Amino acid sequence: MLKKTLSALAIAALALSAHAADVLKVAATSVPHAEILNFVKPQLKAEGIDLQVKEFSDYVQPNMAVADKQLDANFFQHQPYLDSFNKDRKTDLVTVPNGKVHVEPFGAYSSKIKDIKDLKDGATIAIPNDPSNGGRALILLAKQGLIALKDPASLTPTPLDVVKNPHKLKFQELEAAMLPRALNDVDLALINTNYAIEAKLNPTKDALFIEGADSPYTNIVVARRDNAQSADIAKLMQALHSPEVKQFILDKYKGAVVPAF
């Protein structure tokens, strides 16, 4: 009788362990990343994976949580940001196989002017304070002819790399999440689309100018090197690359988010 009880307990323990192995914890910023992940939850559940989405409001903690093995993967960033983060924080996070999902065209917003032609000399421009997104903002300003950069091919220029500034623009570097709140305090703000959408800004209507769909800043799914090729993450990517997800992105975001698959 004792052997049968122990055997039953062992089977129950194995079943519990198998169930735990199918829990996939993914960090994301709320819009659009968490919304897209929550959309594929039912599909993954049907495949035996319990997708748990953990929402964050910044760009640092989602990477640290994965690096520290608190979470399995994250979905919020592009490759230039990941490269810069790994270099600065001495982490070894990687893009998972076939990890590209979508592009969020980066835009410029203002509460003071309706047309970029009305931007005054000496205007204050708010840009993200991290190297990759700050550089992305400066590249977009350069494409508008507002400034010129020392190395046009660099993806991570800083305000120190501005070699021509005919309008004497002043740059204010802020945490990316804070940029929408700074709109009333600056003349122009370059804002990541996820934060623009959260602030009820419509990138296709409210942005004075915006990146094209050919942007190199594709949003990716990231994991640790030791689990990037796991079966559960592979199933997550299959779900994220489905025709249903592509249609969901097109219908919900109406050009503010563009599928990259």
Disulfide bonds with the S-S distance in Angstrom:
none
